[in-house]
Amino acid sequence: MSVSYATEAVLLDVSDGIATITLNRPSEGNAITRDLTLGMQAIWAEVKRNPDIRVAIVTGAGERHFCTGASAGGLKGGDEGLGLANGPLNEVVRLSPHHNDVWKPVICIVNGLCNGGGLHFVVDSDIVVAPQTAAFMDTHVNLGQVGALENIGLARRMTLGSALLLTLVGRDYRMSAERAHQLGLVDILEPTLAEAVATGRKLAASIARNSPQAVTLSKQALWASMELGYKQAQELGWQFVKQQWNHPDFDEGPRAFMEKRQPEWNPDPNARR
């Protein structure tokens, strides 16, 4: 299945349980516009709704830019600009999987320069893969904008000092993919873009073969732990463990292993043993 929007600002292709989401404005650095923002919101709704989608990949068109952030021409308040009105965060900012409460796994393949708002996709993905040619920067302050939301995500995924370096220096500092890998912003670093894409797709295929419900609950447990103390996180994790006990996949996994066959997972989160 392939779904594209009239503006072609962002594309969705679904095959073998993998949703490939491509920011598709390469002539303008895959910059974020109103059309792209609305397209991402619709796509994340499809990822959540469609039981055939087990995992998503987010990447950019071309080889130079992953996403250069918000289109400078769209930096106007309200719906005239990027579709960002003056309202609550959970009603206004809908770019990333976390903004849309997507608990299916998301892999980000950073195919080139990632700047500003493009960092939303990186910091809110579960696994980040990049080639040596990728780079990261943040130009919010150069344009008189506040670097906060995605920048807070940077501070969670790497060191506070590194996040502040990107945020405060702006366009005069580019973090290499190698340095980002050292700091934990990039999880897997490959020599070339082709190898990064191959690795990302291989990881997605592996995830798609696992129990959808077990994967979803595991992801929720780990992300939730970032907001809790250790003991509270353990208690919440235990609740997720017990939740899976009532799902058919809890029996199907061991049974398939003993019978030396591929498991037949139940994609319905409400199914019961």
C-alpha positions as CSV (number, residue, x, y, z in Angstrom):
1,M,0.0,0.0,0.0
2,S,1.2,3.5,-0.8
3,V,-0.4,6.7,0.4
4,S,0.7,10.1,-0.8
5,Y,-0.8,13.5,0.0
6,A,-1.8,16.1,-2.6
7,T,1.1,18.3,-1.7
8,E,3.5,15.4,-1.7
9,A,5.2,17.0,1.3
10,V,5.4,13.7,3.1
11,L,4.9,10.2,1.7
12,L,3.8,6.9,3.3
13,D,4.5,3.4,2.0
14,V,3.5,0.2,3.9
15,S,5.0,-3.1,3.0
16,D,5.7,-6.3,5.0
17,G,4.5,-4.7,8.2
18,I,6.9,-1.7,7.8
19,A,5.6,1.9,7.3
20,T,8.2,4.0,5.5
21,I,7.6,7.7,6.1
22,T,9.5,10.1,3.9
23,L,9.8,13.8,4.3
24,N,9.5,14.8,0.7
25,R,10.7,18.3,0.1
26,P,14.3,17.8,-1.0
27,S,14.5,21.0,-3.0
28,E,14.0,22.9,0.2
29,G,15.9,20.7,2.6
30,N,12.8,18.7,3.5
31,A,11.8,21.8,5.6
32,I,8.7,21.7,7.7
33,T,5.6,23.4,6.3
34,R,2.0,23.5,7.2
35,D,1.3,20.7,4.6
36,L,4.0,18.6,6.0
37,T,2.8,19.1,9.6
38,L,-0.8,18.1,8.7
39,G,0.5,15.2,6.6
40,M,2.6,13.8,9.5
41,Q,-0.5,14.0,11.8
42,A,-2.5,12.0,9.3
43,I,0.2,9.5,8.8
44,W,0.7,8.9,12.5
45,A,-3.0,8.3,12.8
46,E,-2.7,5.6,10.1
47,V,0.3,4.0,11.8
48,K,-1.7,3.8,15.1
49,R,-4.9,2.5,13.4
50,N,-3.6,0.0,10.9
51,P,-2.9,-3.4,12.5
52,D,-0.8,-4.4,9.4
53,I,1.8,-1.8,10.5
54,R,4.2,-3.2,13.1
55,V,7.0,-0.7,12.9
56,A,7.7,2.7,11.2
57,I,10.8,4.2,9.6
58,V,11.2,8.0,9.3
59,T,13.6,9.4,6.8
60,G,14.1,12.2,4.3
61,A,14.2,12.4,0.5
62,G,17.6,12.8,-1.1
63,E,21.1,12.5,0.3
64,R,21.9,16.0,1.6
65,H,19.2,16.8,4.1
66,F,17.1,14.8,6.5
67,C,15.1,17.9,7.6
68,T,16.4,21.5,7.9
69,G,13.7,22.5,10.4
70,A,10.8,24.8,10.0
71,S,10.5,26.6,6.7
72,A,11.6,30.2,7.4
73,G,8.8,31.5,5.3
74,G,6.3,29.7,7.4
75,L,7.4,31.1,10.8
76,K,4.3,33.1,11.4
77,G,1.9,32.7,14.3
78,G,-1.3,30.8,14.2
79,D,-2.7,28.7,11.3
80,E,-1.1,31.0,8.6
81,G,2.3,29.5,9.2
82,L,3.1,25.9,10.1
83,G,-0.3,25.0,11.4
84,L,0.8,25.8,15.0
85,A,-1.8,27.6,16.9
86,N,-1.4,29.2,20.3
87,G,-2.8,26.3,22.3
88,P,-1.9,23.3,24.5
89,L,1.1,21.3,23.5
90,N,-0.8,18.1,23.0
91,E,-3.3,19.8,20.7
92,V,-0.8,21.8,18.6
93,V,2.5,20.0,18.1
94,R,1.8,16.8,16.2
95,L,5.0,16.0,14.3
96,S,6.7,13.1,16.1
97,P,5.5,9.7,17.3
98,H,5.4,10.9,20.9
99,H,3.3,13.9,19.9
100,N,0.7,11.5,18.5
101,D,0.9,8.8,21.2
102,V,2.3,6.2,18.8
103,W,3.6,3.2,20.8
104,K,4.6,1.1,17.8
105,P,8.4,1.2,17.3
106,V,9.9,4.0,15.2
107,I,13.3,3.9,13.6
108,C,14.8,7.2,12.3
109,I,17.3,7.0,9.4
110,V,19.0,10.4,9.3
111,N,20.0,10.7,5.7
112,G,21.8,14.1,5.9
113,L,21.8,17.4,7.8
114,C,19.2,17.5,10.6
115,N,18.4,21.0,12.0
116,G,16.0,22.6,14.3
117,G,12.5,21.1,14.1
118,G,13.9,18.1,12.3
119,L,15.3,17.1,15.7
120,H,11.8,16.3,16.8
121,F,11.9,13.1,14.7
122,V,15.3,12.1,16.0
123,V,14.8,12.6,19.7
124,D,11.3,11.0,19.7
125,S,12.3,7.9,17.7
126,D,13.2,4.7,19.4
127,I,16.3,3.8,17.3
128,V,18.4,6.3,15.3
129,V,20.6,5.2,12.4
130,A,22.8,7.5,10.5
131,P,25.7,7.5,7.9
132,Q,29.0,9.2,8.5
133,T,27.8,12.1,6.3
134,A,24.9,13.1,8.6
135,A,25.2,16.1,10.8
136,F,23.2,17.9,13.5
137,M,22.6,21.6,14.3
138,D,20.0,23.9,15.7
139,T,19.3,27.4,14.4
140,H,16.3,28.4,16.6
141,V,18.2,31.3,18.3
142,N,19.6,32.5,15.0
143,L,16.1,33.2,13.8
144,G,14.9,34.7,17.1
145,Q,13.1,31.5,18.0
146,V,13.2,29.5,21.3
147,G,14.9,26.1,21.2
148,A,13.0,24.2,23.8
149,L,10.9,21.1,22.8
150,E,13.2,19.1,20.6
151,N,16.2,20.6,22.6
152,I,14.8,19.1,25.8
153,G,14.7,15.8,24.0
154,L,18.4,16.3,23.0
155,A,19.3,16.8,26.7
156,R,17.5,13.5,27.5
157,R,19.3,11.5,24.8
158,M,22.8,12.9,25.3
159,T,24.6,15.2,27.8
160,L,23.1,18.5,28.9
161,G,26.3,20.3,27.9
162,S,26.1,18.9,24.3
163,A,22.5,19.9,24.1
164,L,23.3,23.4,25.2
165,L,26.2,23.6,22.8
166,L,23.9,22.9,19.9
167,T,21.1,25.1,21.2
168,L,23.0,28.2,22.2
169,V,25.7,28.4,19.5
170,G,23.3,27.9,16.6
171,R,24.5,27.8,13.0
172,D,28.1,28.2,13.9
173,Y,28.3,24.6,15.3
174,R,27.5,21.4,13.5
175,M,27.8,18.2,15.4
176,S,29.2,15.3,13.3
177,A,27.4,12.0,13.1
178,E,30.4,10.4,14.7
179,R,30.2,12.8,17.7
180,A,26.5,12.3,17.9
181,H,27.1,8.5,18.0
182,Q,29.6,8.9,20.8
183,L,27.1,10.9,22.9
184,G,24.2,8.5,22.3
185,L,22.1,10.6,19.9
186,V,22.8,8.2,17.1
187,D,22.5,4.5,18.1
188,I,24.0,2.9,15.0
189,L,26.6,4.7,12.7
190,E,27.3,3.3,9.3
191,P,29.9,4.4,6.7
192,T,27.5,5.3,4.0
193,L,23.8,6.2,3.5
194,A,23.1,3.0,1.6
195,E,24.4,1.0,4.5
196,A,22.4,3.1,7.0
197,V,19.2,2.5,5.0
198,A,19.9,-1.2,4.8
199,T,20.6,-1.4,8.5
200,G,17.4,0.5,9.4
201,R,15.3,-1.7,7.2
202,K,16.9,-4.9,8.6
203,L,16.2,-3.7,12.2
204,A,12.6,-2.9,11.2
205,A,12.1,-6.3,9.7
206,S,13.4,-7.9,12.9
207,I,11.0,-5.9,15.0
208,A,8.1,-6.7,12.7
209,R,8.6,-10.4,13.4
210,N,8.1,-9.9,17.2
211,S,4.9,-9.9,19.2
212,P,3.2,-6.5,18.5
213,Q,1.7,-6.3,21.9
214,A,4.9,-7.3,23.7
215,V,6.8,-4.7,21.7
216,T,4.3,-2.0,22.4
217,L,4.2,-2.5,26.1
218,S,8.0,-2.8,26.3
219,K,8.4,0.5,24.5
220,Q,5.9,2.2,26.8
221,A,7.7,0.8,29.9
222,L,11.1,2.2,28.8
223,W,9.8,5.6,27.7
224,A,7.7,6.0,30.9
225,S,10.8,5.2,33.0
226,M,12.4,8.4,31.8
227,E,9.8,10.4,33.8
228,L,9.9,8.4,37.0
229,G,12.2,7.4,39.8
230,Y,13.7,4.0,39.7
231,K,11.4,2.3,42.1
232,Q,8.3,3.9,40.5
233,A,9.5,2.8,37.0
234,Q,10.0,-0.7,38.2
235,E,6.5,-0.8,39.6
236,L,5.0,0.5,36.4
237,G,7.1,-2.0,34.4
238,W,5.7,-4.8,36.5
239,Q,2.2,-3.7,35.6
240,F,3.1,-3.9,31.9
241,V,4.5,-7.4,32.4
242,K,1.3,-8.6,34.1
243,Q,-0.8,-7.0,31.4
244,Q,0.8,-9.2,28.8
245,W,-0.1,-12.3,30.8
246,N,-3.7,-12.1,29.6
247,H,-2.8,-11.7,25.9
248,P,-2.7,-14.7,23.5
249,D,0.9,-13.9,22.5
250,F,1.9,-14.8,26.1
251,D,1.1,-18.5,25.3
252,E,1.9,-18.4,21.5
253,G,5.6,-17.4,22.0
254,P,6.7,-20.3,24.1
255,R,4.4,-22.7,22.2
256,A,6.0,-21.7,18.8
257,F,9.5,-22.0,20.3
258,M,8.8,-25.5,21.5
259,E,7.2,-26.5,18.2
260,K,10.1,-25.0,16.3
261,R,7.9,-22.8,14.1
262,Q,7.3,-19.1,13.5
263,P,4.8,-17.7,16.0
264,E,1.4,-16.5,14.8
265,W,1.0,-13.3,16.7
266,N,-2.3,-11.7,17.5
267,P,-2.2,-8.0,16.6
268,D,-5.3,-7.1,18.6
269,P,-4.3,-5.4,21.9
270,N,-7.6,-6.2,23.4
271,A,-7.4,-10.0,22.7
272,R,-7.5,-12.3,25.7
273,R,-6.2,-15.8,26.3
